[in-house]
Amino acid sequence: MKQYLTIAVCLLSFTVFSQNEKIDRLTIQLAYLNADTTKVEVSLMLINELYENNHHSKALLFIDETTKLSETLHYTRGLAESSYYRALIYANRNDYYNAIDSYEKSRDLYQQLKDTLGVARVSNRIGLIELKRGNYKTGLQNSLSAIDIFETLSLKHELSSAYNNLAEAYYKINQIDEAIAFNFKTLEVRKQILDTEGIKTTTINIAELYSVLQEHRRAIHYYEDALGLLDPLEDQKLRGEILPKIGTEYLHFKEYDKASEYLNEGLVYNRKYNNKAGLLDALNAVGNLNIKNNKLSIAEEQLSEAYSIATELNHNPALLENYKLRTSLDSIRGNFQKAFTWQSKYYALKATLNKIEMPVVPKHIEHLDLIANSSDAKKTTDNTKLAVPTKDKPYVLYSSITLALLLMLFLAFTLLKLKAHKEAIKAHQLKLAEAKTKTESILEKTQHLEEVNQVKDKLFSIVSHDLKDSISSIKAFIDLLTEDNISKEEFFELIPELSENANNASSLLFNLLNWSKSQLQSLEPKPEVFNIQEVFHTKIALVEQKIENKRIVLNDESQYDLIYADRSMVEIVIQNLITNAVKFSRTGDVITISNREVDGSCRITIEDTGVGISHGNISKLFAAHKNFTTKGTKNEKGTGLGLSIAKDLVELNNGKIWVESIENVGSKFYVELPKSEFKT
């Protein structure tokens, strides 16, 4: 045994040594090369090795240097490849915002080079990211357009991966026919490249999709094909997952003997290899079989075990099937009270699953024109020819001279008239200048007062809008009790949440009254030292329910830091930005809140992976006196004043605010405020 361990360690050490040896060799080679395109190519080889061996931080350092050298040499291919590797690393870190930005830069450069394969490779990667993020239309457009190129170039391995990803995407958006079509394309390519494992997986996928379409004979055919592909020694676990699925298909045809054969074998395999997912399917199916064979006691034991596993795995589809079968079991036994309980659970879970939004994607996706035609045709303008007087036509010359004389006379008369008007205008301008001097100071003061009043009006509009949400929530709780829609016991369970909403409303109202009291005479900030992290925590609490309802992931990366500003003003700004992030995030999107020190100031970042902002609308966000607003992802309404007033309040506190956004990718809002002079 000790000898085997020694051999294993040696083999592992040799593998690591071989990898490191190649990286070291490329690093040394790079050091002795002149700063030319050859050095760029060697550097890209080194970056690839570092990326493949998960040395991503080190790879980024070489990417930066390679990019600088490529820019100096005007080497477009070097820039395209380094941007591509940068995007790969960002995608690996799930930083999709920066990954897509780098991919798009890389694709633009490949298009300049007319490198068809490079463009397709990048577009396919963009498609994968968009599909992961739930942007199915954009993802499908990119992936389908990349596949067009892969098919043209007959790139089998790339097609295998791209077809398979598209099949999964179409399944997730419930376009089952498209999913089946792309699985068949995947299967064909994987057979050509002799991808044994891929063939097994794709065959099972096709069988499962036919089952979803309730084409059970076809499902059985492909499940049995998959069984025939399995290795008897290596694929026992996979066999255990397929067997109960085939048994379930035979139940639809009431072929109970055949179903029993597959289901019992599936139970044995899954218990042997402790495969809980396969065991869950087998127990539900064999429980169903025993109900049909009137073996009710055995069925109850099997369904009870299946229920425990489904609850442990949080496997909702299997749990839904379990509720349905237990309803049938207790109805047959005449235990209608229990049957009603299971049926209630079934419909409650089904309603919850039906609420999960299914993305709406058009059936026919337009493909992108990935290779732009850079050779534009030159336009010629030979449509106009000047007529030149000739000796053959003297009347043309005489007419021209006469017309010129008449024009000169008219011009002289006009100049005399203009001189008189000019003198009259000059005298009038002197009078206007005197009047302007007298009224200028009055206009300036009036404009200042109007701006202050507009800011205050907008401010109270926003805060009252937020206050309305909290009060409406409290009223809804009270109405439930008043109308006897819930019992007192249920109401007492809701008291902590009711109390939290009341505290939030009270806090918001206190801040509003306190701030308005200090600002009745002017809109001047009252700076103080406070911890910005406390503000984050307070404002996050106000939107917790909305975050939960939308199933948004909130990453609170804030940290303790003292800033010097008007706390009430800053609270209004932070609340507005967090509320907007929630408003424009979709189900499953991510919001990240953070702060850090930058050049002696506190930089606050509120980032979301929501719908983003179009380039045309970014310029409207902070525009003064323009109530620009759009509805949220759940049709939430807003005042259209938030970011305008936020800009005013930040600038009053000697700070600045700006945004970076890509449509359908997400937005990052930044606020910089002065830090406290005290040590943190």
C-alpha positions as CSV (number, residue, x, y, z in Angstrom):
1,M,0.0,0.0,0.0
2,K,2.8,2.4,0.9
3,Q,4.5,1.6,-2.5
4,Y,1.2,2.6,-4.3
5,L,1.0,5.9,-2.5
6,T,4.6,6.6,-3.3
7,I,4.0,5.9,-7.0
8,A,0.9,8.1,-7.0
9,V,2.7,11.0,-5.4
10,C,5.5,10.7,-7.9
11,L,3.1,10.7,-10.9
12,L,1.3,13.7,-9.5
13,S,4.7,15.5,-8.9
14,F,5.8,14.6,-12.5
15,T,2.5,16.0,-13.9
16,V,2.8,19.3,-11.9
17,F,6.5,19.5,-12.8
18,S,5.7,19.1,-16.5
19,Q,3.2,21.8,-16.4
20,N,5.5,24.2,-14.5
21,E,8.4,23.3,-16.7
22,K,6.5,24.5,-19.8
23,I,5.4,27.7,-18.1
24,D,9.0,28.3,-16.9
25,R,10.4,27.6,-20.3
26,L,8.0,30.1,-22.0
27,T,8.8,32.7,-19.3
28,I,12.5,32.4,-19.9
29,Q,12.1,32.5,-23.6
30,L,9.9,35.6,-23.3
31,A,12.6,37.4,-21.3
32,Y,15.2,37.1,-24.2
33,L,12.9,38.2,-27.0
34,N,12.9,41.6,-28.7
35,A,9.8,43.8,-28.3
36,D,8.1,42.6,-31.6
37,T,5.2,40.5,-32.7
38,T,7.1,37.3,-31.9
39,K,7.3,38.3,-28.3
40,V,3.5,38.9,-28.3
41,E,2.8,35.4,-29.8
42,V,5.1,33.8,-27.1
43,S,3.4,35.8,-24.4
44,L,0.0,34.6,-25.6
45,M,1.2,31.0,-25.5
46,L,2.3,31.6,-21.9
47,I,-1.0,33.2,-21.0
48,N,-2.9,30.2,-22.4
49,E,-0.8,27.8,-20.2
50,L,-1.4,30.0,-17.1
51,Y,-5.1,30.1,-17.8
52,E,-5.3,26.3,-18.4
53,N,-3.5,25.7,-15.1
54,N,-5.8,28.2,-13.2
55,H,-3.0,30.8,-12.5
56,H,-5.5,33.5,-13.4
57,S,-4.0,36.4,-11.4
58,K,-0.6,35.8,-12.9
59,A,-2.1,35.5,-16.4
60,L,-3.8,38.9,-16.0
61,L,-0.4,40.5,-15.4
62,F,1.0,39.1,-18.7
63,I,-2.2,40.1,-20.4
64,D,-1.7,43.7,-19.3
65,E,1.9,43.7,-20.6
66,T,0.9,42.0,-23.9
67,T,-1.9,44.5,-24.5
68,K,0.6,47.4,-24.0
69,L,3.2,45.9,-26.3
70,S,0.5,45.2,-29.0
71,E,-0.8,48.8,-28.8
72,T,2.8,50.1,-29.2
73,L,3.3,47.8,-32.3
74,H,-0.2,48.4,-33.6
75,Y,-0.6,44.6,-33.6
76,T,-4.3,44.1,-33.9
77,R,-4.2,40.3,-33.5
78,G,-2.3,40.6,-30.2
79,L,-4.9,43.0,-28.9
80,A,-7.8,40.7,-30.0
81,E,-6.2,37.6,-28.3
82,S,-5.3,39.4,-25.0
83,S,-8.8,40.8,-24.8
84,Y,-10.2,37.3,-25.3
85,Y,-8.1,35.8,-22.5
86,R,-9.0,38.7,-20.2
87,A,-12.7,38.0,-20.9
88,L,-12.2,34.2,-20.2
89,I,-10.8,35.0,-16.8
90,Y,-13.5,37.5,-15.9
91,A,-16.1,34.9,-17.0
92,N,-14.4,32.3,-14.8
93,R,-14.8,34.7,-11.9
94,N,-18.5,35.2,-12.7
95,D,-17.7,38.9,-13.4
96,Y,-20.0,38.9,-16.4
97,Y,-20.1,42.7,-16.7
98,N,-16.4,43.0,-17.4
99,A,-16.3,39.7,-19.3
100,I,-18.8,40.9,-21.9
101,D,-17.1,44.2,-22.2
102,S,-13.7,42.5,-23.0
103,Y,-15.4,39.9,-25.3
104,E,-17.0,42.7,-27.4
105,K,-13.6,44.5,-27.7
106,S,-12.1,41.3,-28.8
107,R,-14.8,40.7,-31.4
108,D,-14.5,44.2,-32.8
109,L,-10.8,43.5,-33.4
110,Y,-11.3,40.1,-35.0
111,Q,-13.9,41.8,-37.3
112,Q,-11.2,44.3,-38.3
113,L,-8.9,41.3,-39.1
114,K,-11.8,39.5,-40.9
115,D,-10.9,36.5,-38.7
116,T,-14.1,34.5,-39.1
117,L,-13.2,31.8,-36.6
118,G,-12.1,34.4,-34.0
119,V,-15.4,36.2,-34.3
120,A,-17.4,33.0,-34.0
121,R,-15.4,31.8,-31.0
122,V,-16.0,35.1,-29.1
123,S,-19.7,35.3,-30.1
124,N,-20.3,31.8,-28.8
125,R,-18.7,32.8,-25.4
126,I,-20.9,35.8,-25.2
127,G,-23.9,33.6,-26.0
128,L,-23.0,31.3,-23.1
129,I,-22.8,34.2,-20.6
130,E,-26.1,35.7,-21.8
131,L,-27.8,32.3,-21.5
132,K,-26.5,31.8,-18.0
133,R,-27.8,35.2,-17.0
134,G,-31.2,34.5,-18.4
135,N,-30.9,36.9,-21.4
136,Y,-32.1,34.2,-23.7
137,K,-32.8,36.2,-26.9
138,T,-29.4,37.9,-26.9
139,G,-27.7,34.6,-25.9
140,L,-29.4,32.6,-28.7
141,Q,-28.6,35.3,-31.3
142,N,-24.9,35.2,-30.5
143,S,-24.7,31.4,-30.2
144,L,-26.8,30.7,-33.4
145,S,-24.7,33.2,-35.4
146,A,-21.5,31.5,-34.1
147,I,-22.8,28.1,-35.1
148,D,-23.4,29.4,-38.7
149,I,-19.6,30.0,-38.9
150,F,-18.7,26.7,-37.1
151,E,-20.9,24.8,-39.6
152,T,-19.3,26.6,-42.6
153,L,-15.8,25.7,-41.3
154,S,-16.9,22.1,-40.2
155,L,-15.4,22.6,-36.7
156,K,-16.8,19.5,-35.1
157,H,-15.7,20.0,-31.5
158,E,-16.9,23.6,-31.4
159,L,-20.2,22.5,-32.9
160,S,-20.6,19.7,-30.3
161,S,-20.3,22.2,-27.4
162,A,-22.4,24.9,-29.1
163,Y,-25.3,22.6,-30.1
164,N,-25.4,21.1,-26.6
165,N,-25.6,24.5,-25.0
166,L,-28.3,25.7,-27.3
167,A,-30.3,22.5,-26.6
168,E,-30.2,23.2,-22.8
169,A,-31.2,26.9,-23.4
170,Y,-34.2,25.9,-25.5
171,Y,-35.3,23.4,-22.8
172,K,-35.1,26.1,-20.1
173,I,-37.4,28.4,-22.1
174,N,-39.8,25.5,-22.8
175,Q,-39.2,25.3,-26.6
176,I,-39.0,21.5,-26.5
177,D,-39.1,20.9,-30.2
178,E,-36.0,23.2,-30.7
179,A,-34.3,21.5,-27.8
180,I,-34.8,18.1,-29.4
181,A,-33.6,19.3,-32.8
182,F,-30.3,20.6,-31.3
183,N,-29.8,17.5,-29.2
184,F,-30.0,15.4,-32.4
185,K,-27.5,17.7,-34.0
186,T,-25.3,17.3,-31.0
187,L,-25.6,13.5,-31.1
188,E,-24.7,13.4,-34.8
189,V,-21.5,15.5,-34.3
190,R,-20.5,13.5,-31.2
191,K,-20.8,10.3,-33.1
192,Q,-18.5,11.7,-35.8
193,I,-15.8,12.7,-33.2
194,L,-16.3,9.5,-31.2
195,D,-17.2,11.3,-28.0
196,T,-18.5,8.3,-26.1
197,E,-19.5,10.1,-22.9
198,G,-21.2,12.9,-24.9
199,I,-23.2,10.3,-26.9
200,K,-24.5,8.8,-23.7
201,T,-25.5,12.1,-22.2
202,T,-27.2,13.4,-25.4
203,T,-29.1,10.1,-25.9
204,I,-30.5,10.4,-22.3
205,N,-31.4,14.1,-22.9
206,I,-33.4,13.2,-26.0
207,A,-35.3,10.5,-24.1
208,E,-36.2,12.9,-21.3
209,L,-37.4,15.5,-23.8
210,Y,-39.7,13.0,-25.5
211,S,-41.0,12.1,-22.0
212,V,-41.8,15.8,-21.5
213,L,-43.8,15.8,-24.8
214,Q,-45.6,12.6,-23.6
215,E,-44.2,10.7,-26.5
216,H,-43.6,7.7,-24.2
217,R,-42.7,5.1,-26.9
218,R,-40.0,7.3,-28.3
219,A,-38.7,8.0,-24.7
220,I,-38.5,4.3,-24.0
221,H,-36.6,3.7,-27.3
222,Y,-33.9,6.3,-26.5
223,Y,-33.6,5.3,-22.8
224,E,-33.0,1.7,-23.9
225,D,-30.5,2.9,-26.4
226,A,-28.7,4.8,-23.6
227,L,-28.7,1.6,-21.5
228,G,-27.0,-0.2,-24.4
229,L,-24.2,2.4,-24.4
230,L,-23.3,2.1,-20.7
231,D,-20.2,0.4,-19.5
232,P,-21.2,-2.5,-17.1
233,L,-18.3,-1.7,-14.7
234,E,-18.1,2.2,-14.8
235,D,-21.7,3.4,-15.4
236,Q,-23.6,1.6,-12.6
237,K,-24.8,4.9,-11.1
238,L,-26.0,6.2,-14.4
239,R,-27.8,2.9,-15.0
240,G,-29.5,3.4,-11.7
241,E,-30.9,6.7,-12.8
242,I,-32.1,5.5,-16.2
243,L,-33.9,2.3,-15.0
244,P,-36.7,4.0,-13.0
245,K,-37.3,6.5,-15.8
246,I,-37.9,3.6,-18.2
247,G,-40.2,1.9,-15.6
248,T,-42.2,5.1,-15.3
249,E,-42.6,5.3,-19.1
250,Y,-44.0,1.7,-19.1
251,L,-46.6,2.7,-16.5
252,H,-48.2,5.0,-19.0
253,F,-49.1,2.0,-21.1
254,K,-50.2,-0.1,-18.1
255,E,-47.5,-2.7,-18.8
256,Y,-47.0,-3.3,-15.2
257,D,-44.8,-6.4,-15.4
258,K,-42.3,-4.6,-17.7
259,A,-42.5,-1.5,-15.4
260,S,-41.9,-3.7,-12.3
261,E,-38.8,-5.3,-13.9
262,Y,-37.1,-1.9,-14.5
263,L,-38.3,-0.2,-11.3
264,N,-37.1,-3.0,-8.9
265,E,-33.7,-3.2,-10.7
266,G,-33.5,0.6,-10.3
267,L,-34.2,0.4,-6.6
268,V,-31.4,-2.1,-6.1
269,Y,-28.8,-0.1,-8.1
270,N,-29.6,3.3,-6.4
271,R,-29.6,1.8,-2.9
272,K,-26.3,0.1,-3.7
273,Y,-24.6,3.3,-4.9
274,N,-26.5,5.7,-2.5
275,N,-27.8,7.7,-5.4
276,K,-30.5,9.7,-3.7
277,A,-31.9,11.4,-6.9
278,G,-32.2,8.1,-8.7
279,L,-33.7,6.4,-5.6
280,L,-36.3,9.2,-5.3
281,D,-37.5,8.6,-8.9
282,A,-37.6,4.9,-8.3
283,L,-39.5,5.1,-5.0
284,N,-42.2,7.5,-6.4
285,A,-42.6,5.2,-9.5
286,V,-42.7,1.9,-7.7
287,G,-45.1,3.5,-5.1
288,N,-47.4,4.4,-8.1
289,L,-47.1,0.8,-9.4
290,N,-48.1,-0.7,-6.0
291,I,-51.1,1.7,-5.8
292,K,-52.3,0.4,-9.2
293,N,-51.7,-3.2,-7.9
294,N,-53.6,-2.4,-4.7
295,K,-50.5,-3.1,-2.5
296,L,-51.3,0.0,-0.4
297,S,-49.2,-0.7,2.7
298,I,-46.0,-1.2,0.7
299,A,-46.9,1.9,-1.4
300,E,-47.3,4.0,1.7
301,E,-43.8,3.0,3.0
302,Q,-42.2,3.7,-0.4
303,L,-43.9,7.1,-0.8
304,S,-43.0,8.1,2.8
305,E,-39.4,7.4,2.1
306,A,-39.6,9.3,-1.2
307,Y,-41.2,12.2,0.6
308,S,-38.2,12.4,3.1
309,I,-35.7,12.3,0.3
310,A,-37.5,14.9,-1.8
311,T,-37.7,17.2,1.2
312,E,-34.0,16.7,1.9
313,L,-33.0,17.4,-1.7
314,N,-35.6,20.2,-2.1
315,H,-36.6,18.5,-5.3
316,N,-39.9,20.3,-6.0
317,P,-41.0,18.3,-9.2
318,A,-40.6,15.0,-7.3
319,L,-42.3,16.4,-4.3
320,L,-45.2,17.5,-6.4
321,E,-45.5,14.0,-7.9
322,N,-45.3,12.6,-4.3
323,Y,-48.2,14.8,-3.1
324,K,-50.3,13.6,-6.1
325,L,-49.7,9.9,-5.4
326,R,-50.3,10.3,-1.7
327,T,-53.6,12.0,-2.4
328,S,-54.6,9.0,-4.6
329,L,-53.4,6.5,-1.9
330,D,-55.5,8.0,0.9
331,S,-58.5,8.5,-1.4
332,I,-58.5,4.8,-2.2
333,R,-58.3,4.0,1.5
334,G,-61.2,6.2,2.3
335,N,-59.1,8.6,4.4
336,F,-60.5,11.7,2.8
337,Q,-59.3,14.1,5.4
338,K,-55.6,13.2,4.8
339,A,-56.3,13.0,1.0
340,F,-57.6,16.6,1.2
341,T,-54.4,17.7,3.1
342,W,-52.1,16.2,0.5
343,Q,-54.2,17.7,-2.3
344,S,-54.0,21.1,-0.7
345,K,-50.2,20.8,-0.5
346,Y,-50.1,19.7,-4.2
347,Y,-52.0,22.7,-5.4
348,A,-50.1,25.1,-3.2
349,L,-46.7,23.8,-4.5
350,K,-48.0,23.8,-8.1
351,A,-49.1,27.4,-7.7
352,T,-45.7,28.3,-6.4
353,L,-43.9,26.6,-9.3
354,N,-46.3,28.2,-11.8
355,K,-45.3,31.7,-10.5
356,I,-41.7,31.1,-11.6
357,E,-41.5,33.3,-14.7
358,M,-40.8,31.7,-18.0
359,P,-38.8,34.0,-20.2
360,V,-40.6,35.1,-23.4
361,V,-38.4,34.5,-26.4
362,P,-39.5,34.7,-30.0
363,K,-39.6,31.4,-31.9
364,H,-37.5,32.7,-34.7
365,I,-34.2,34.4,-33.7
366,E,-32.6,36.7,-36.3
367,H,-28.9,35.8,-36.7
368,L,-26.3,38.5,-36.2
369,D,-24.1,39.7,-39.1
370,L,-20.8,38.9,-37.4
371,I,-18.4,39.7,-40.3
372,A,-19.0,43.3,-41.2
373,N,-18.3,44.3,-44.8
374,S,-15.5,46.9,-44.5
375,S,-15.1,47.5,-48.2
376,D,-17.8,50.1,-48.8
377,A,-18.5,51.1,-52.3
378,K,-17.4,54.6,-53.3
379,K,-20.1,56.9,-54.4
380,T,-19.6,59.0,-57.5
381,T,-21.3,62.3,-58.1
382,D,-21.2,63.1,-61.8
383,N,-24.8,64.2,-62.1
384,T,-24.2,68.0,-62.5
385,K,-22.5,69.6,-65.5
386,L,-21.9,73.4,-65.6
387,A,-23.0,75.2,-68.8
388,V,-20.2,77.4,-70.2
389,P,-21.0,80.3,-72.5
390,T,-19.5,80.0,-75.9
391,K,-19.0,82.3,-78.9
392,D,-21.8,80.4,-80.6
393,K,-24.3,81.8,-78.0
394,P,-23.4,85.5,-77.3
395,Y,-26.8,86.3,-75.9
396,V,-26.0,84.3,-72.8
397,L,-23.0,86.6,-72.1
398,Y,-25.0,89.8,-72.5
399,S,-27.8,88.5,-70.3
400,S,-25.4,87.7,-67.6
401,I,-23.8,91.1,-67.6
402,T,-27.2,92.9,-67.4
403,L,-28.2,90.7,-64.5
404,A,-25.0,91.4,-62.6
405,L,-25.5,95.2,-62.9
406,L,-29.0,95.0,-61.6
407,L,-27.8,92.9,-58.6
408,M,-25.1,95.5,-57.8
409,L,-27.7,98.3,-57.8
410,F,-30.0,96.4,-55.5
411,L,-27.0,95.6,-53.2
412,A,-26.1,99.3,-52.9
413,F,-29.6,100.3,-51.9
414,T,-29.8,97.5,-49.4
415,L,-26.5,98.6,-47.7
416,L,-27.8,102.1,-47.2
417,K,-31.0,100.8,-45.6
418,L,-29.0,98.5,-43.3
419,K,-26.8,101.4,-42.1
420,A,-29.8,103.3,-40.9
421,H,-31.2,100.2,-39.2
422,K,-27.9,99.5,-37.6
423,E,-27.7,102.9,-35.9
424,A,-31.3,102.5,-34.6
425,I,-30.5,99.1,-33.2
426,K,-27.3,100.3,-31.5
427,A,-29.3,103.0,-29.6
428,H,-31.9,100.4,-28.5
429,Q,-29.1,98.0,-27.3
430,L,-27.7,100.7,-25.0
431,K,-31.1,101.1,-23.4
432,L,-31.5,97.3,-23.0
433,A,-28.0,97.0,-21.5
434,E,-29.0,99.5,-18.8
435,A,-32.2,97.6,-18.0
436,K,-30.3,94.3,-18.0
437,T,-27.8,95.5,-15.4
438,K,-30.7,96.5,-13.1
439,T,-32.6,93.2,-13.4
440,E,-29.7,90.8,-13.6
441,S,-29.2,90.5,-9.9
442,I,-32.9,90.1,-9.3
443,L,-33.1,87.3,-11.9
444,E,-30.2,85.6,-10.3
445,K,-31.8,85.6,-6.9
446,T,-35.1,84.5,-8.3
447,Q,-33.6,81.6,-10.2
448,H,-31.7,80.5,-7.1
449,L,-35.0,80.5,-5.1
450,E,-36.7,78.5,-7.9
451,E,-34.0,75.9,-8.0
452,V,-34.0,75.5,-4.2
453,N,-37.8,75.1,-4.2
454,Q,-37.7,72.6,-7.1
455,V,-35.1,70.6,-5.2
456,K,-37.2,70.6,-2.1
457,D,-40.3,69.7,-4.0
458,K,-38.6,66.8,-5.7
459,L,-37.0,65.7,-2.4
460,F,-40.4,65.5,-0.6
461,S,-41.9,63.8,-3.5
462,I,-39.3,61.0,-3.4
463,V,-39.3,60.5,0.4
464,S,-43.2,60.5,0.5
465,H,-43.2,57.9,-2.2
466,D,-40.9,55.6,-0.1
467,L,-42.9,56.4,3.1
468,K,-46.1,55.4,1.3
469,D,-44.7,51.9,0.6
470,S,-44.0,51.3,4.3
471,I,-47.4,52.6,5.5
472,S,-49.3,50.6,2.8
473,S,-47.5,47.4,4.0
474,I,-48.7,48.1,7.6
475,K,-52.2,48.8,6.5
476,A,-52.3,45.5,4.5
477,F,-51.5,43.6,7.7
478,I,-54.2,45.3,9.7
479,D,-56.8,44.8,6.9
480,L,-56.1,41.0,7.0
481,L,-57.0,40.9,10.6
482,T,-60.0,43.3,10.3
483,E,-61.5,41.3,7.5
484,D,-61.0,37.9,9.3
485,N,-58.7,36.7,6.5
486,I,-56.2,35.3,9.0
487,S,-56.5,34.0,12.5
488,K,-55.2,35.8,15.5
489,E,-52.5,33.1,15.9
490,E,-51.4,33.7,12.3
491,F,-51.4,37.5,13.0
492,F,-49.3,37.1,16.1
493,E,-46.7,35.2,13.9
494,L,-46.7,38.3,11.6
495,I,-46.2,40.8,14.4
496,P,-42.3,40.8,14.1
497,E,-42.6,41.7,10.4
498,L,-45.3,44.3,11.2
499,S,-43.1,45.8,13.9
500,E,-40.2,46.0,11.5
501,N,-42.3,47.8,8.9
502,A,-43.6,50.2,11.5
503,N,-40.0,50.9,12.7
504,N,-38.9,51.5,9.1
505,A,-41.8,54.0,8.5
506,S,-41.1,55.7,11.8
507,S,-37.4,56.0,11.0
508,L,-38.1,57.4,7.5
509,L,-40.6,59.9,8.8
510,F,-38.3,61.0,11.6
511,N,-35.5,61.6,9.2
512,L,-37.8,63.5,6.8
513,L,-39.1,65.8,9.6
514,N,-35.7,66.3,11.2
515,W,-34.2,67.2,7.8
516,S,-37.0,69.5,6.7
517,K,-36.9,71.3,10.0
518,S,-33.2,72.1,9.5
519,Q,-33.8,73.1,5.8
520,L,-36.8,75.5,6.0
521,Q,-34.6,78.5,5.4
522,S,-32.1,77.2,3.0
523,L,-30.8,74.1,1.3
524,E,-27.4,74.0,3.0
525,P,-25.9,70.7,4.2
526,K,-25.3,70.2,7.9
527,P,-22.2,67.9,7.7
528,E,-21.4,65.4,10.5
529,V,-19.1,62.4,11.0
530,F,-21.0,59.0,10.6
531,N,-20.4,55.4,9.6
532,I,-21.6,54.8,6.1
533,Q,-22.0,51.0,6.7
534,E,-24.9,51.9,9.2
535,V,-26.7,53.7,6.4
536,F,-26.4,50.7,4.1
537,H,-27.8,48.3,6.7
538,T,-30.7,50.7,7.5
539,K,-31.7,51.2,3.8
540,I,-31.3,47.5,2.9
541,A,-33.9,46.7,5.6
542,L,-36.4,48.9,3.9
543,V,-36.3,46.8,0.7
544,E,-35.9,43.3,2.1
545,Q,-39.4,42.3,1.3
546,K,-39.1,43.4,-2.3
547,I,-35.8,41.6,-2.7
548,E,-37.4,38.4,-1.3
549,N,-40.4,38.8,-3.6
550,K,-38.2,39.1,-6.7
551,R,-35.8,36.4,-5.5
552,I,-32.9,38.8,-5.9
553,V,-29.4,37.8,-4.6
554,L,-28.1,40.7,-2.4
555,N,-24.3,40.8,-1.7
556,D,-23.6,43.2,1.1
557,E,-19.8,43.9,0.9
558,S,-19.9,47.1,2.8
559,Q,-17.4,47.9,5.4
560,Y,-16.9,50.3,8.3
561,D,-15.8,53.8,7.1
562,L,-16.4,57.3,8.5
563,I,-17.5,60.0,6.1
564,Y,-18.1,63.7,6.6
565,A,-21.4,64.8,5.1
566,D,-25.1,65.6,5.8
567,R,-26.3,62.2,7.0
568,S,-30.0,62.9,6.0
569,M,-29.0,63.8,2.5
570,V,-26.7,60.8,2.1
571,E,-29.5,58.5,3.4
572,I,-31.9,59.8,0.8
573,V,-29.3,59.2,-2.0
574,I,-28.4,55.7,-0.9
575,Q,-32.0,54.7,-0.5
576,N,-32.8,56.0,-4.0
577,L,-29.9,54.0,-5.6
578,I,-30.8,50.8,-3.7
579,T,-34.5,51.1,-4.6
580,N,-33.6,51.6,-8.2
581,A,-31.3,48.6,-8.3
582,V,-34.2,46.4,-6.9
583,K,-36.7,48.1,-9.3
584,F,-34.7,47.3,-12.5
585,S,-33.5,43.8,-11.4
586,R,-35.2,40.6,-12.7
587,T,-35.8,37.4,-10.9
588,G,-32.5,35.8,-9.9
589,D,-30.4,38.9,-10.6
590,V,-27.6,40.0,-8.2
591,I,-27.2,43.4,-6.4
592,T,-23.8,44.2,-4.8
593,I,-23.3,47.0,-2.3
594,S,-19.7,48.0,-1.4
595,N,-17.5,50.9,-0.4
596,R,-13.8,51.6,-0.4
597,E,-11.3,54.4,-0.1
598,V,-10.1,56.0,-3.3
599,D,-7.7,59.0,-3.3
600,G,-8.7,60.0,0.2
601,S,-12.5,59.8,-0.5
602,C,-15.1,57.2,0.2
603,R,-16.3,55.6,-3.1
604,I,-19.7,53.9,-2.8
605,T,-20.7,51.4,-5.4
606,I,-24.2,49.9,-6.0
607,E,-24.1,47.4,-8.8
608,D,-26.8,45.2,-10.3
609,T,-27.0,42.7,-13.1
610,G,-30.4,43.9,-14.1
611,V,-31.8,45.3,-17.4
612,G,-29.2,48.0,-17.7
613,I,-29.6,51.4,-19.3
614,S,-29.4,52.3,-23.0
615,H,-26.7,54.7,-24.2
616,G,-29.4,57.2,-25.2
617,N,-31.1,57.2,-21.7
618,I,-27.9,57.6,-19.6
619,S,-27.6,61.3,-20.5
620,K,-31.2,61.8,-19.2
621,L,-30.7,60.3,-15.8
622,F,-29.2,63.3,-14.0
623,A,-30.7,66.0,-16.1
624,A,-32.0,68.9,-14.0
625,H,-35.8,69.7,-14.2
626,K,-36.5,66.6,-16.3
627,N,-38.6,63.9,-14.7
628,F,-37.3,61.0,-16.7
629,T,-38.7,57.6,-15.5
630,T,-39.3,54.1,-16.8
631,K,-41.2,51.2,-15.2
632,G,-39.4,48.5,-13.3
633,T,-39.2,44.8,-14.2
634,K,-42.4,44.2,-12.3
635,N,-44.1,47.4,-13.6
636,E,-43.0,49.4,-10.5
637,K,-43.7,53.1,-10.9
638,G,-41.4,55.9,-9.8
639,T,-41.4,59.7,-9.5
640,G,-38.8,60.2,-12.2
641,L,-37.0,62.6,-9.8
642,G,-34.7,60.4,-7.8
643,L,-31.4,60.6,-9.7
644,S,-31.7,64.3,-10.4
645,I,-32.2,65.1,-6.7
646,A,-29.5,62.6,-5.8
647,K,-27.0,64.5,-8.0
648,D,-28.0,67.8,-6.3
649,L,-27.6,66.4,-2.8
650,V,-24.2,64.7,-3.5
651,E,-22.8,67.8,-5.1
652,L,-24.0,69.9,-2.1
653,N,-21.8,67.7,0.0
654,N,-18.7,68.2,-2.2
655,G,-19.1,64.8,-3.8
656,K,-19.8,63.4,-7.2
657,I,-22.1,60.7,-8.7
658,W,-21.9,58.8,-12.0
659,V,-23.0,55.6,-13.7
660,E,-21.7,52.9,-16.0
661,S,-24.2,50.7,-17.7
662,I,-24.6,48.2,-20.5
663,E,-28.1,47.4,-21.7
664,N,-29.2,43.8,-20.7
665,V,-26.0,43.4,-18.7
666,G,-26.4,45.6,-15.7
667,S,-25.5,49.0,-14.1
668,K,-22.9,50.4,-11.6
669,F,-23.7,53.6,-9.8
670,Y,-20.8,55.3,-8.0
671,V,-20.9,58.0,-5.3
672,E,-17.8,59.7,-4.0
673,L,-18.0,61.6,-0.7
674,P,-15.4,63.3,1.6
675,K,-14.0,61.0,4.3
676,S,-13.8,62.0,8.0
677,E,-10.7,63.7,9.2
678,F,-10.7,61.1,12.0
679,K,-8.9,57.8,11.7
680,T,-11.1,54.8,10.9
